[in-house]
Amino acid sequence: MQKTWKMSWFMVVLMAMVITPWAHAQDDVSPVPVPDPEQIAEECAKHITRKANHAVGQIGNVTERCINRIGELLEDGEIERAHRLARRCGHHIDGIARRHTHAIRRLTRRCVRVLTELGAPELAERVIGVAKGQAAHIAEARKRARAAIAEQF
């Protein structure tokens, strides 16, 4: 619920920046102020980066908890339970990475659409570059987490 609300709130603000000048133009014949594409691109990049950092943090937290619990199980001689836990942890980490990467993809599409409509394809490309970099950051965190869990055996 919280993630959806944050995404929705961000899109409301983003669209308000685009629609508000248009709505005011209907009431007034004065020139329509155009939203600043640079500012929109910056907000998109910040939001994408925050989402990626949140994913990496969640992956780190899950990994730490799993490693601690796997260590306890191994000390108690419960090797099979430790293996099952490692598999569940790996699936959980994969899910975190997949959900956040998908959310970044959705957000990037929306930002690119707005920036393209505003005639700023170069800024749209910059946002795409940020998104690719942050998706790679999540993928690397996922890979390191799975390796750290596997090292416990």
FENQUIVEN-V662225 format. One line per field, one symbol per residue. phi: phi as a letter, one per 40 degrees, with the letter a starting at -180 (. if undefined). burial: b if it has 24 or more other C-alpha atoms within 12 Angstrom, else e. A space follows every 50 residues. Layout:
phi: ???
burial: ???
//
This chain:
phi: .ccccccccccccccccccdcccccccbccdcccccdccccccccccccc ccccccccccccccccccccdcccccgccccccccccccccccdcccccc ccccccccdcccccccccgbcccccccccccccccccccccccccccccc ccb
burial: eeeeeebeebbeebbebbeeeeeeeeeeeeeeebbebbebbebbbebbbb bbbbbbebbbebbeebbebbbeeeeeeeeeebbebbeebbebbbebbebb bebbbebbebbbbbbeebebeebbebbbebbeebbbbbbebbeebbebbe ebe
//
